[in-house]
């Protein structure tokens, strides 16, 4: 059931991205993850060698880290592919 819901989510996202942006375009990803260096590094590795601008900021108590990534992508399918890659990392919340 979760797979069906995520497919519907990504289909709707693709429609919105197609309607609201011209491609290629810069896209801003925002993720929240526990302040675990391995997980943060895994996110960085997904966007490695793409010319992405990555900013990380720890929460007030340091338990969580927000990761903002701006990257130029060619189309909505590429945006969704990166969301799915990052989604495979346990505990990452996509905003």
N, CA, C and O atoms as a CHARMM CRD file, in Angstrom:
* protein
*
  380
    1    1 UNK  N      0.82300  -1.20700   0.00000 PROA 1      0.00000
    2    1 UNK  CA     0.00000   0.00000   0.00000 PROA 1      0.00000
    3    1 UNK  C      0.86200   1.26400   0.00000 PROA 1      0.00000
    4    1 UNK  O      0.54400   2.23800  -0.68300 PROA 1      0.00000
    5    2 UNK  N      1.94300   1.24400   0.76200 PROA 2      0.00000
    6    2 UNK  CA     2.81800   2.42000   0.82000 PROA 2      0.00000
    7    2 UNK  C      3.40900   2.72500  -0.55400 PROA 2      0.00000
    8    2 UNK  O      3.56400   3.88900  -0.92200 PROA 2      0.00000
    9    3 UNK  N      3.74200   1.67100  -1.31400 PROA 3      0.00000
   10    3 UNK  CA     4.30000   1.85100  -2.65400 PROA 3      0.00000
   11    3 UNK  C      3.30800   2.58100  -3.55500 PROA 3      0.00000
   12    3 UNK  O      3.69300   3.45500  -4.33200 PROA 3      0.00000
   13    4 UNK  N      2.03500   2.22100  -3.44800 PROA 4      0.00000
   14    4 UNK  CA     0.99700   2.85000  -4.26500 PROA 4      0.00000
   15    4 UNK  C      0.86600   4.33500  -3.91000 PROA 4      0.00000
   16    4 UNK  O      0.74100   5.18400  -4.79300 PROA 4      0.00000
   17    5 UNK  N      0.89700   4.63700  -2.60600 PROA 5      0.00000
   18    5 UNK  CA     0.81100   6.03100  -2.15800 PROA 5      0.00000
   19    5 UNK  C      2.00500   6.84000  -2.64500 PROA 5      0.00000
   20    5 UNK  O      1.84100   7.98600  -3.06300 PROA 5      0.00000
   21    6 UNK  N      3.21100   6.26100  -2.59700 PROA 6      0.00000
   22    6 UNK  CA     4.38200   7.01100  -3.03700 PROA 6      0.00000
   23    6 UNK  C      4.34200   7.21200  -4.54900 PROA 6      0.00000
   24    6 UNK  O      4.77100   8.25600  -5.04000 PROA 6      0.00000
   25    7 UNK  N      3.83700   6.23300  -5.29300 PROA 7      0.00000
   26    7 UNK  CA     3.69900   6.41200  -6.74700 PROA 7      0.00000
   27    7 UNK  C      2.76200   7.56900  -7.04900 PROA 7      0.00000
   28    7 UNK  O      3.04400   8.38700  -7.92300 PROA 7      0.00000
   29    8 UNK  N      1.65000   7.64100  -6.33100 PROA 8      0.00000
   30    8 UNK  CA     0.68900   8.73700  -6.53500 PROA 8      0.00000
   31    8 UNK  C      1.34000  10.07200  -6.17600 PROA 8      0.00000
   32    8 UNK  O      1.15600  11.06500  -6.88000 PROA 8      0.00000
   33    9 UNK  N      2.09700  10.09500  -5.08600 PROA 9      0.00000
   34    9 UNK  CA     2.78500  11.31500  -4.67000 PROA 9      0.00000
   35    9 UNK  C      3.75500  11.78000  -5.75800 PROA 9      0.00000
   36    9 UNK  O      3.76200  12.95400  -6.12900 PROA 9      0.00000
   37   10 UNK  N      4.57100  10.85600  -6.26800 PROA 10     0.00000
   38   10 UNK  CA     5.56700  11.22700  -7.27800 PROA 10     0.00000
   39   10 UNK  C      4.91500  11.63000  -8.59600 PROA 10     0.00000
   40   10 UNK  O      5.41800  12.52000  -9.28100 PROA 10     0.00000
   41   11 UNK  N      3.80300  10.99400  -8.96200 PROA 11     0.00000
   42   11 UNK  CA     3.08900  11.39300 -10.18200 PROA 11     0.00000
   43   11 UNK  C      2.56200  12.81800 -10.06200 PROA 11     0.00000
   44   11 UNK  O      2.64800  13.60700 -11.00300 PROA 11     0.00000
   45   12 UNK  N      2.01200  13.13700  -8.88200 PROA 12     0.00000
   46   12 UNK  CA     1.49400  14.49300  -8.65300 PROA 12     0.00000
   47   12 UNK  C      2.64400  15.50700  -8.64500 PROA 12     0.00000
   48   12 UNK  O      2.52300  16.59400  -9.20900 PROA 12     0.00000
   49   13 UNK  N      3.75300  15.14300  -8.00400 PROA 13     0.00000
   50   13 UNK  CA     4.92600  16.02300  -7.97600 PROA 13     0.00000
   51   13 UNK  C      5.42200  16.29500  -9.39200 PROA 13     0.00000
   52   13 UNK  O      5.74500  17.43300  -9.73000 PROA 13     0.00000
   53   14 UNK  N      5.48400  15.25700 -10.21600 PROA 14     0.00000
   54   14 UNK  CA     5.94500  15.42200 -11.59900 PROA 14     0.00000
   55   14 UNK  C      5.03800  16.38800 -12.36000 PROA 14     0.00000
   56   14 UNK  O      5.52300  17.24700 -13.09700 PROA 14     0.00000
   57   15 UNK  N      3.72300  16.25000 -12.18100 PROA 15     0.00000
   58   15 UNK  CA     2.76900  17.15500 -12.83800 PROA 15     0.00000
   59   15 UNK  C      3.01600  18.60000 -12.39800 PROA 15     0.00000
   60   15 UNK  O      3.04700  19.51300 -13.22400 PROA 15     0.00000
   61   16 UNK  N      3.19300  18.79600 -11.08600 PROA 16     0.00000
   62   16 UNK  CA     3.40400  20.14400 -10.56000 PROA 16     0.00000
   63   16 UNK  C      4.72100  20.74300 -11.07500 PROA 16     0.00000
   64   16 UNK  O      4.76500  21.91200 -11.45900 PROA 16     0.00000
   65   17 UNK  N      5.77400  19.94900 -11.08200 PROA 17     0.00000
   66   17 UNK  CA     7.06900  20.44400 -11.55600 PROA 17     0.00000
   67   17 UNK  C      7.02300  20.79000 -13.03400 PROA 17     0.00000
   68   17 UNK  O      7.61300  21.78200 -13.46300 PROA 17     0.00000
   69   18 UNK  N      6.32800  19.97900 -13.80900 PROA 18     0.00000
   70   18 UNK  CA     6.20300  20.23600 -15.24000 PROA 18     0.00000
   71   18 UNK  C      5.42800  21.52100 -15.48900 PROA 18     0.00000
   72   18 UNK  O      5.76400  22.29200 -16.38800 PROA 18     0.00000
   73   19 UNK  N      4.39100  21.74800 -14.69000 PROA 19     0.00000
   74   19 UNK  CA     3.52800  22.91500 -14.87800 PROA 19     0.00000
   75   19 UNK  C      4.16200  24.21900 -14.37900 PROA 19     0.00000
   76   19 UNK  O      3.88200  25.28700 -14.92400 PROA 19     0.00000
   77   20 UNK  N      5.00400  24.14200 -13.35800 PROA 20     0.00000
   78   20 UNK  CA     5.47200  25.36800 -12.70800 PROA 20     0.00000
   79   20 UNK  C      6.91100  25.76200 -13.03700 PROA 20     0.00000
   80   20 UNK  O      7.34000  26.85700 -12.67400 PROA 20     0.00000
   81   21 UNK  N      7.66500  24.89500 -13.71600 PROA 21     0.00000
   82   21 UNK  CA     9.07200  25.20400 -13.97900 PROA 21     0.00000
   83   21 UNK  C      9.41800  24.90700 -15.42600 PROA 21     0.00000
   84   21 UNK  O      8.82100  24.04000 -16.06500 PROA 21     0.00000
   85   22 UNK  N     10.41300  25.65900 -15.93500 PROA 22     0.00000
   86   22 UNK  CA    10.95200  25.31500 -17.24500 PROA 22     0.00000
   87   22 UNK  C     12.25000  24.55500 -16.98000 PROA 22     0.00000
   88   22 UNK  O     12.99000  24.88400 -16.05300 PROA 22     0.00000
   89   23 UNK  N     12.51700  23.55700 -17.78300 PROA 23     0.00000
   90   23 UNK  CA    13.65600  22.67000 -17.53400 PROA 23     0.00000
   91   23 UNK  C     14.68400  22.78600 -18.63000 PROA 23     0.00000
   92   23 UNK  O     14.30900  22.99200 -19.78400 PROA 23     0.00000
   93   24 UNK  N     15.98000  22.66300 -18.32400 PROA 24     0.00000
   94   24 UNK  CA    16.57300  22.39300 -17.01700 PROA 24     0.00000
   95   24 UNK  C     16.38800  23.56400 -16.04900 PROA 24     0.00000
   96   24 UNK  O     16.21500  24.71100 -16.46000 PROA 24     0.00000
   97   25 UNK  N     16.43000  23.24600 -14.76100 PROA 25     0.00000
   98   25 UNK  CA    16.16200  24.24500 -13.73200 PROA 25     0.00000
   99   25 UNK  C     16.89300  23.88700 -12.44000 PROA 25     0.00000
  100   25 UNK  O     17.22500  22.72700 -12.19500 PROA 25     0.00000
  101   26 UNK  N     17.13800  24.91900 -11.61400 PROA 26     0.00000
  102   26 UNK  CA    17.66400  24.66000 -10.27400 PROA 26     0.00000
  103   26 UNK  C     16.52900  24.15700  -9.40600 PROA 26     0.00000
  104   26 UNK  O     15.40800  24.66000  -9.47900 PROA 26     0.00000
  105   27 UNK  N     16.82200  23.16000  -8.58200 PROA 27     0.00000
  106   27 UNK  CA    15.81200  22.60400  -7.67700 PROA 27     0.00000
  107   27 UNK  C     16.40000  22.56400  -6.27800 PROA 27     0.00000
  108   27 UNK  O     17.56400  22.20900  -6.09600 PROA 27     0.00000
  109   28 UNK  N     15.59100  22.93100  -5.29000 PROA 28     0.00000
  110   28 UNK  CA    16.03200  22.94600  -3.89500 PROA 28     0.00000
  111   28 UNK  C     15.42200  21.76700  -3.14900 PROA 28     0.00000
  112   28 UNK  O     14.20300  21.65900  -3.02200 PROA 28     0.00000
  113   29 UNK  N     16.27600  20.89700  -2.66600 PROA 29     0.00000
  114   29 UNK  CA    15.86500  19.78100  -1.80600 PROA 29     0.00000
  115   29 UNK  C     16.10400  20.19000  -0.36500 PROA 29     0.00000
  116   29 UNK  O     17.05800  20.90600  -0.06000 PROA 29     0.00000
  117   30 UNK  N     15.21900  19.72400   0.52900 PROA 30     0.00000
  118   30 UNK  CA    15.43200  19.92700   1.96500 PROA 30     0.00000
  119   30 UNK  C     15.15400  18.60800   2.66600 PROA 30     0.00000
  120   30 UNK  O     14.11300  17.98100   2.46700 PROA 30     0.00000
  121   31 UNK  N     16.11300  18.20200   3.49500 PROA 31     0.00000
  122   31 UNK  CA    15.99800  16.95100   4.22800 PROA 31     0.00000
  123   31 UNK  C     16.33200  17.19800   5.69400 PROA 31     0.00000
  124   31 UNK  O     17.12400  18.08000   6.02800 PROA 31     0.00000
  125   32 UNK  N     15.71100  16.39900   6.56300 PROA 32     0.00000
  126   32 UNK  CA    16.03500  16.39800   7.99100 PROA 32     0.00000
  127   32 UNK  C     16.50100  14.98500   8.32400 PROA 32     0.00000
  128   32 UNK  O     15.87800  14.00400   7.91500 PROA 32     0.00000
  129   33 UNK  N     17.59700  14.88900   9.06500 PROA 33     0.00000
  130   33 UNK  CA    18.14300  13.58300   9.42700 PROA 33     0.00000
  131   33 UNK  C     18.76200  13.68700  10.82500 PROA 33     0.00000
  132   33 UNK  O     19.20800  14.75900  11.23700 PROA 33     0.00000
  133   34 UNK  N     18.78500  12.56800  11.54500 PROA 34     0.00000
  134   34 UNK  CA    19.50500  12.56300  12.81700 PROA 34     0.00000
  135   34 UNK  C     20.94800  12.96100  12.53200 PROA 34     0.00000
  136   34 UNK  O     21.47800  12.65500  11.46400 PROA 34     0.00000
  137   35 UNK  N     21.57800  13.63200  13.47000 PROA 35     0.00000
  138   35 UNK  CA    22.94900  14.11300  13.26600 PROA 35     0.00000
  139   35 UNK  C     23.92900  12.94100  13.29800 PROA 35     0.00000
  140   35 UNK  O     24.75800  12.82600  14.20100 PROA 35     0.00000
  141   36 UNK  N     23.81400  12.08300  12.29700 PROA 36     0.00000
  142   36 UNK  CA    24.65800  10.90700  12.12500 PROA 36     0.00000
  143   36 UNK  C     25.52100  11.16900  10.89000 PROA 36     0.00000
  144   36 UNK  O     25.00400  11.26200   9.77700 PROA 36     0.00000
  145   37 UNK  N     26.82800  11.28600  11.08900 PROA 37     0.00000
  146   37 UNK  CA    27.72800  11.66200   9.99500 PROA 37     0.00000
  147   37 UNK  C     27.64800  10.69900   8.80800 PROA 37     0.00000
  148   37 UNK  O     27.80600  11.12200   7.66200 PROA 37     0.00000
  149   38 UNK  N     27.40600   9.42000   9.06500 PROA 38     0.00000
  150   38 UNK  CA    27.31100   8.44200   7.97700 PROA 38     0.00000
  151   38 UNK  C     26.09800   8.74100   7.08500 PROA 38     0.00000
  152   38 UNK  O     26.18900   8.66300   5.86000 PROA 38     0.00000
  153   39 UNK  N     24.97100   9.08300   7.70400 PROA 39     0.00000
  154   39 UNK  CA    23.76000   9.37700   6.93000 PROA 39     0.00000
  155   39 UNK  C     23.90600  10.69800   6.16800 PROA 39     0.00000
  156   39 UNK  O     23.47300  10.80700   5.02000 PROA 39     0.00000
  157   40 UNK  N     24.50600  11.67900   6.79700 PROA 40     0.00000
  158   40 UNK  CA    24.72800  12.96900   6.13300 PROA 40     0.00000
  159   40 UNK  C     25.68100  12.77400   4.95400 PROA 40     0.00000
  160   40 UNK  O     25.46900  13.33500   3.88000 PROA 40     0.00000
  161   41 UNK  N     26.72000  11.98300   5.15800 PROA 41     0.00000
  162   41 UNK  CA    27.67300  11.70400   4.08200 PROA 41     0.00000
  163   41 UNK  C     26.98900  10.95900   2.93800 PROA 41     0.00000
  164   41 UNK  O     27.28500  11.21600   1.77100 PROA 41     0.00000
  165   42 UNK  N     26.08600  10.04700   3.25700 PROA 42     0.00000
  166   42 UNK  CA    25.36900   9.30300   2.22100 PROA 42     0.00000
  167   42 UNK  C     24.53100  10.24800   1.35300 PROA 42     0.00000
  168   42 UNK  O     24.45800  10.08000   0.13600 PROA 42     0.00000
  169   43 UNK  N     23.90200  11.24000   1.98900 PROA 43     0.00000
  170   43 UNK  CA    23.12900  12.23900   1.23000 PROA 43     0.00000
  171   43 UNK  C     24.07700  13.03100   0.32500 PROA 43     0.00000
  172   43 UNK  O     23.78800  13.24000  -0.85300 PROA 43     0.00000
  173   44 UNK  N     25.18700  13.46000   0.87400 PROA 44     0.00000
  174   44 UNK  CA    26.17600  14.21600   0.08700 PROA 44     0.00000
  175   44 UNK  C     26.63300  13.39500  -1.12200 PROA 44     0.00000
  176   44 UNK  O     26.75700  13.92600  -2.22500 PROA 44     0.00000
  177   45 UNK  N     26.88200  12.10500  -0.91100 PROA 45     0.00000
  178   45 UNK  CA    27.37300  11.24700  -1.98900 PROA 45     0.00000
  179   45 UNK  C     26.37900  11.12900  -3.13900 PROA 45     0.00000
  180   45 UNK  O     26.78800  11.01100  -4.29400 PROA 45     0.00000
  181   46 UNK  N     25.08800  11.15900  -2.84400 PROA 46     0.00000
  182   46 UNK  CA    24.06100  11.06900  -3.89100 PROA 46     0.00000
  183   46 UNK  C     24.15300  12.26100  -4.84300 PROA 46     0.00000
  184   46 UNK  O     23.87600  12.13100  -6.03500 PROA 46     0.00000
  185   47 UNK  N     24.54100  13.41700  -4.31500 PROA 47     0.00000
  186   47 UNK  CA    24.61800  14.63600  -5.13300 PROA 47     0.00000
  187   47 UNK  C     26.04900  14.98500  -5.53100 PROA 47     0.00000
  188   47 UNK  O     26.29900  16.06500  -6.06700 PROA 47     0.00000
  189   48 UNK  N     26.99200  14.07200  -5.27000 PROA 48     0.00000
  190   48 UNK  CA    28.39500  14.30100  -5.57700 PROA 48     0.00000
  191   48 UNK  C     28.60800  14.43100  -7.08800 PROA 48     0.00000
  192   48 UNK  O     27.94700  13.75000  -7.87300 PROA 48     0.00000
  193   49 UNK  N     29.51300  15.28700  -7.48300 PROA 49     0.00000
  194   49 UNK  CA    29.88300  15.50200  -8.89200 PROA 49     0.00000
  195   49 UNK  C     28.72900  16.00600  -9.75500 PROA 49     0.00000
  196   49 UNK  O     28.69500  15.74300 -10.95700 PROA 49     0.00000
  197   50 UNK  N     27.78800  16.72600  -9.15300 PROA 50     0.00000
  198   50 UNK  CA    26.66900  17.29100  -9.90300 PROA 50     0.00000
  199   50 UNK  C     26.67900  18.81700  -9.86500 PROA 50     0.00000
  200   50 UNK  O     25.80400  19.45900 -10.44600 PROA 50     0.00000
  201   51 UNK  N     27.66000  19.39500  -9.18800 PROA 51     0.00000
  202   51 UNK  CA    27.70700  20.84800  -9.04600 PROA 51     0.00000
  203   51 UNK  C     26.68900  21.35900  -8.03700 PROA 51     0.00000
  204   51 UNK  O     26.29800  22.52500  -8.08500 PROA 51     0.00000
  205   52 UNK  N     26.26200  20.50400  -7.13500 PROA 52     0.00000
  206   52 UNK  CA    25.25400  20.87800  -6.14500 PROA 52     0.00000
  207   52 UNK  C     25.85700  21.76700  -5.05800 PROA 52     0.00000
  208   52 UNK  O     27.01500  21.60600  -4.67300 PROA 52     0.00000
  209   53 UNK  N     25.04600  22.70700  -4.57300 PROA 53     0.00000
  210   53 UNK  CA    25.42100  23.52600  -3.43000 PROA 53     0.00000
  211   53 UNK  C     24.71200  22.92100  -2.22100 PROA 53     0.00000
  212   53 UNK  O     23.48200  22.89500  -2.16100 PROA 53     0.00000
  213   54 UNK  N     25.49700  22.43500  -1.25900 PROA 54     0.00000
  214   54 UNK  CA    24.94400  21.72300  -0.11100 PROA 54     0.00000
  215   54 UNK  C     25.24000  22.50000   1.15900 PROA 54     0.00000
  216   54 UNK  O     26.38400  22.86400   1.43400 PROA 54     0.00000
  217   55 UNK  N     24.16400  22.75100   1.94200 PROA 55     0.00000
  218   55 UNK  CA    24.30900  23.42900   3.22600 PROA 55     0.00000
  219   55 UNK  C     23.71100  22.54700   4.31300 PROA 55     0.00000
  220   55 UNK  O     22.59900  22.03800   4.17200 PROA 55     0.00000
  221   56 UNK  N     24.45300  22.37400   5.39100 PROA 56     0.00000
  222   56 UNK  CA    23.97000  21.58500   6.52000 PROA 56     0.00000
  223   56 UNK  C     23.91000  22.47400   7.75300 PROA 56     0.00000
  224   56 UNK  O     24.77500  23.32300   7.96800 PROA 56     0.00000
  225   57 UNK  N     22.87700  22.26400   8.55600 PROA 57     0.00000
  226   57 UNK  CA    22.73000  23.06100   9.77200 PROA 57     0.00000
  227   57 UNK  C     22.16000  22.17600  10.86900 PROA 57     0.00000
  228   57 UNK  O     21.12200  21.53900  10.69100 PROA 57     0.00000
  229   58 UNK  N     22.85300  22.14300  12.01100 PROA 58     0.00000
  230   58 UNK  CA    22.38100  21.34100  13.14200 PROA 58     0.00000
  231   58 UNK  C     21.25600  22.06400  13.87300 PROA 58     0.00000
  232   58 UNK  O     21.18600  23.29300  13.89100 PROA 58     0.00000
  233   59 UNK  N     20.38400  21.27000  14.47100 PROA 59     0.00000
  234   59 UNK  CA    19.30200  21.83900  15.27800 PROA 59     0.00000
  235   59 UNK  C     19.89000  22.45700  16.54300 PROA 59     0.00000
  236   59 UNK  O     21.07200  22.29000  16.84500 PROA 59     0.00000
  237   60 UNK  N     19.05000  23.16700  17.26700 PROA 60     0.00000
  238   60 UNK  CA    19.49800  23.88100  18.46400 PROA 60     0.00000
  239   60 UNK  C     20.20900  22.95700  19.45400 PROA 60     0.00000
  240   60 UNK  O     21.24100  23.32400  20.01500 PROA 60     0.00000
  241   61 UNK  N     19.66100  21.76200  19.66700 PROA 61     0.00000
  242   61 UNK  CA    20.26800  20.81000  20.60500 PROA 61     0.00000
  243   61 UNK  C     21.24400  19.85800  19.92300 PROA 61     0.00000
  244   61 UNK  O     21.89800  19.05400  20.58800 PROA 61     0.00000
  245   62 UNK  N     21.34300  19.94700  18.59200 PROA 62     0.00000
  246   62 UNK  CA    22.31300  19.13900  17.87600 PROA 62     0.00000
  247   62 UNK  C     21.87500  17.72300  17.55300 PROA 62     0.00000
  248   62 UNK  O     22.66400  16.94500  17.01500 PROA 62     0.00000
  249   63 UNK  N     20.63500  17.36800  17.86700 PROA 63     0.00000
  250   63 UNK  CA    20.16500  16.00500  17.62000 PROA 63     0.00000
  251   63 UNK  C     19.88200  15.76400  16.14100 PROA 63     0.00000
  252   63 UNK  O     20.08400  14.65800  15.64000 PROA 63     0.00000
  253   64 UNK  N     19.41600  16.79800  15.44400 PROA 64     0.00000
  254   64 UNK  CA    19.06000  16.67300  14.03300 PROA 64     0.00000
  255   64 UNK  C     19.89100  17.63200  13.19400 PROA 64     0.00000
  256   64 UNK  O     20.40100  18.63900  13.68600 PROA 64     0.00000
  257   65 UNK  N     20.01500  17.29200  11.91500 PROA 65     0.00000
  258   65 UNK  CA    20.69300  18.16200  10.96000 PROA 65     0.00000
  259   65 UNK  C     19.77800  18.35800   9.76300 PROA 65     0.00000
  260   65 UNK  O     19.22400  17.39700   9.23000 PROA 65     0.00000
  261   66 UNK  N     19.62400  19.61500   9.34300 PROA 66     0.00000
  262   66 UNK  CA    18.88000  19.87700   8.10500 PROA 66     0.00000
  263   66 UNK  C     19.90800  20.00400   6.99200 PROA 66     0.00000
  264   66 UNK  O     20.95300  20.63400   7.15700 PROA 66     0.00000
  265   67 UNK  N     19.59200  19.39800   5.86500 PROA 67     0.00000
  266   67 UNK  CA    20.47900  19.43300   4.70700 PROA 67     0.00000
  267   67 UNK  C     19.69600  20.05400   3.55600 PROA 67     0.00000
  268   67 UNK  O     18.67600  19.51600   3.12500 PROA 67     0.00000
  269   68 UNK  N     20.18000  21.18800   3.06300 PROA 68     0.00000
  270   68 UNK  CA    19.56500  21.86800   1.91600 PROA 68     0.00000
  271   68 UNK  C     20.49800  21.72300   0.72900 PROA 68     0.00000
  272   68 UNK  O     21.69700  21.98400   0.82700 PROA 68     0.00000
  273   69 UNK  N     19.93300  21.30400  -0.39500 PROA 69     0.00000
  274   69 UNK  CA    20.73300  21.05300  -1.58600 PROA 69     0.00000
  275   69 UNK  C     20.10000  21.74700  -2.77300 PROA 69     0.00000
  276   69 UNK  O     18.93500  21.50700  -3.09000 PROA 69     0.00000
  277   70 UNK  N     20.86400  22.61000  -3.43200 PROA 70     0.00000
  278   70 UNK  CA    20.41000  23.25200  -4.66300 PROA 70     0.00000
  279   70 UNK  C     21.24300  22.67800  -5.79300 PROA 70     0.00000
  280   70 UNK  O     22.47400  22.70500  -5.76100 PROA 70     0.00000
  281   71 UNK  N     20.54100  22.15700  -6.79900 PROA 71     0.00000
  282   71 UNK  CA    21.23800  21.51500  -7.90600 PROA 71     0.00000
  283   71 UNK  C     20.46700  21.75300  -9.20200 PROA 71     0.00000
  284   71 UNK  O     19.23800  21.82100  -9.19700 PROA 71     0.00000
  285   72 UNK  N     21.19300  21.87900 -10.30800 PROA 72     0.00000
  286   72 UNK  CA    20.56000  22.06900 -11.60600 PROA 72     0.00000
  287   72 UNK  C     20.25800  20.69800 -12.20400 PROA 72     0.00000
  288   72 UNK  O     21.15400  19.87600 -12.39400 PROA 72     0.00000
  289   73 UNK  N     18.98400  20.47000 -12.49500 PROA 73     0.00000
  290   73 UNK  CA    18.54400  19.18300 -13.03500 PROA 73     0.00000
  291   73 UNK  C     17.84900  19.38000 -14.36900 PROA 73     0.00000
  292   73 UNK  O     17.31300  20.45300 -14.64900 PROA 73     0.00000
  293   74 UNK  N     17.86000  18.32900 -15.19700 PROA 74     0.00000
  294   74 UNK  CA    17.34600  18.47400 -16.56100 PROA 74     0.00000
  295   74 UNK  C     15.83800  18.34200 -16.68100 PROA 74     0.00000
  296   74 UNK  O     15.24300  18.92300 -17.58800 PROA 74     0.00000
  297   75 UNK  N     15.19300  17.57700 -15.77000 PROA 75     0.00000
  298   75 UNK  CA    13.74300  17.39900 -15.87400 PROA 75     0.00000
  299   75 UNK  C     13.15700  16.87200 -14.56400 PROA 75     0.00000
  300   75 UNK  O     13.90200  16.47300 -13.66900 PROA 75     0.00000
  301   76 UNK  N     11.81400  16.86900 -14.44700 PROA 76     0.00000
  302   76 UNK  CA    11.16800  16.38800 -13.21800 PROA 76     0.00000
  303   76 UNK  C     11.51400  14.93500 -12.87900 PROA 76     0.00000
  304   76 UNK  O     11.55500  14.57300 -11.70300 PROA 76     0.00000
  305   77 UNK  N     11.76000  14.10400 -13.88600 PROA 77     0.00000
  306   77 UNK  CA    12.12300  12.70200 -13.61100 PROA 77     0.00000
  307   77 UNK  C     13.43200  12.61100 -12.82700 PROA 77     0.00000
  308   77 UNK  O     13.59200  11.74500 -11.96700 PROA 77     0.00000
  309   78 UNK  N     14.35900  13.50800 -13.13100 PROA 78     0.00000
  310   78 UNK  CA    15.64000  13.52700 -12.42000 PROA 78     0.00000
  311   78 UNK  C     15.42500  13.96200 -10.95800 PROA 78     0.00000
  312   78 UNK  O     16.07200  13.43800 -10.05100 PROA 78     0.00000
  313   79 UNK  N     14.52300  14.91400 -10.74100 PROA 79     0.00000
  314   79 UNK  CA    14.18600  15.36500  -9.37600 PROA 79     0.00000
  315   79 UNK  C     13.65400  14.17900  -8.56900 PROA 79     0.00000
  316   79 UNK  O     14.09000  13.93500  -7.44300 PROA 79     0.00000
  317   80 UNK  N     12.72100  13.46000  -9.15100 PROA 80     0.00000
  318   80 UNK  CA    12.08300  12.33100  -8.45700 PROA 80     0.00000
  319   80 UNK  C     13.09300  11.20600  -8.20500 PROA 80     0.00000
  320   80 UNK  O     13.07200  10.58500  -7.14300 PROA 80     0.00000
  321   81 UNK  N     13.96800  10.94400  -9.16700 PROA 81     0.00000
  322   81 UNK  CA    14.98100   9.90100  -8.99100 PROA 81     0.00000
  323   81 UNK  C     15.85600  10.19100  -7.77500 PROA 81     0.00000
  324   81 UNK  O     16.18400   9.28200  -7.01200 PROA 81     0.00000
  325   82 UNK  N     16.23400  11.45700  -7.59300 PROA 82     0.00000
  326   82 UNK  CA    17.07700  11.82400  -6.44200 PROA 82     0.00000
  327   82 UNK  C     16.29600  11.68500  -5.12900 PROA 82     0.00000
  328   82 UNK  O     16.85500  11.24900  -4.12200 PROA 82     0.00000
  329   83 UNK  N     14.99800  12.05500  -5.13500 PROA 83     0.00000
  330   83 UNK  CA    14.17900  11.86100  -3.92600 PROA 83     0.00000
  331   83 UNK  C     14.14900  10.38200  -3.54800 PROA 83     0.00000
  332   83 UNK  O     14.25300  10.03900  -2.37000 PROA 83     0.00000
  333   84 UNK  N     14.00900   9.51200  -4.53700 PROA 84     0.00000
  334   84 UNK  CA    13.94500   8.06900  -4.26300 PROA 84     0.00000
  335   84 UNK  C     15.27500   7.55000  -3.73700 PROA 84     0.00000
  336   84 UNK  O     15.29400   6.70400  -2.84300 PROA 84     0.00000
  337   85 UNK  N     16.39300   8.04300  -4.27700 PROA 85     0.00000
  338   85 UNK  CA    17.71200   7.63400  -3.78900 PROA 85     0.00000
  339   85 UNK  C     17.89800   8.01700  -2.32200 PROA 85     0.00000
  340   85 UNK  O     18.33000   7.20400  -1.50500 PROA 85     0.00000
  341   86 UNK  N     17.56400   9.26800  -2.00300 PROA 86     0.00000
  342   86 UNK  CA    17.72000   9.74800  -0.62300 PROA 86     0.00000
  343   86 UNK  C     16.71400   9.02600   0.27900 PROA 86     0.00000
  344   86 UNK  O     17.02200   8.72800   1.43300 PROA 86     0.00000
  345   87 UNK  N     15.52900   8.74700  -0.23500 PROA 87     0.00000
  346   87 UNK  CA    14.50700   8.04300   0.55000 PROA 87     0.00000
  347   87 UNK  C     14.93200   6.65800   0.97800 PROA 87     0.00000
  348   87 UNK  O     14.37600   6.11500   1.93300 PROA 87     0.00000
  349   88 UNK  N     15.90300   6.06900   0.29800 PROA 88     0.00000
  350   88 UNK  CA    16.40200   4.73600   0.66700 PROA 88     0.00000
  351   88 UNK  C     17.28200   4.78100   1.91500 PROA 88     0.00000
  352   88 UNK  O     17.57500   3.73900   2.50200 PROA 88     0.00000
  353   89 UNK  N     17.70400   5.97800   2.32400 PROA 89     0.00000
  354   89 UNK  CA    18.51600   6.13400   3.53300 PROA 89     0.00000
  355   89 UNK  C     17.56100   6.15600   4.72100 PROA 89     0.00000
  356   89 UNK  O     16.65800   6.99100   4.78300 PROA 89     0.00000
  357   90 UNK  N     17.75800   5.25200   5.64700 PROA 90     0.00000
  358   90 UNK  CA    16.85600   5.12200   6.78700 PROA 90     0.00000
  359   90 UNK  C     16.84600   6.37400   7.65300 PROA 90     0.00000
  360   90 UNK  O     17.90100   6.90000   8.00500 PROA 90     0.00000
  361   91 UNK  N     15.64600   6.85000   7.99500 PROA 91     0.00000
  362   91 UNK  CA    15.49800   7.95900   8.92700 PROA 91     0.00000
  363   91 UNK  C     15.53300   9.34400   8.32300 PROA 91     0.00000
  364   91 UNK  O     15.45000  10.33100   9.05400 PROA 91     0.00000
  365   92 UNK  N     15.65500   9.45000   7.00200 PROA 92     0.00000
  366   92 UNK  CA    15.68400  10.76700   6.35700 PROA 92     0.00000
  367   92 UNK  C     14.26300  11.21700   6.09300 PROA 92     0.00000
  368   92 UNK  O     13.44600  10.45600   5.57400 PROA 92     0.00000
  369   93 UNK  N     13.96900  12.45700   6.45100 PROA 93     0.00000
  370   93 UNK  CA    12.65800  13.06600   6.20200 PROA 93     0.00000
  371   93 UNK  C     12.82500  14.09700   5.09300 PROA 93     0.00000
  372   93 UNK  O     13.64700  15.00800   5.19500 PROA 93     0.00000
  373   94 UNK  N     12.04000  13.94200   4.04000 PROA 94     0.00000
  374   94 UNK  CA    12.07000  14.90900   2.93700 PROA 94     0.00000
  375   94 UNK  C     11.02400  15.98300   3.19100 PROA 94     0.00000
  376   94 UNK  O      9.88500  15.67600   3.54400 PROA 94     0.00000
  377   95 UNK  N     11.40800  17.23600   3.01300 PROA 95     0.00000
  378   95 UNK  CA    10.45500  18.32700   3.20300 PROA 95     0.00000
  379   95 UNK  C     10.02500  18.86900   1.86000 PROA 95     0.00000
  380   95 UNK  O      9.22000  19.79900   1.79900 PROA 95     0.00000
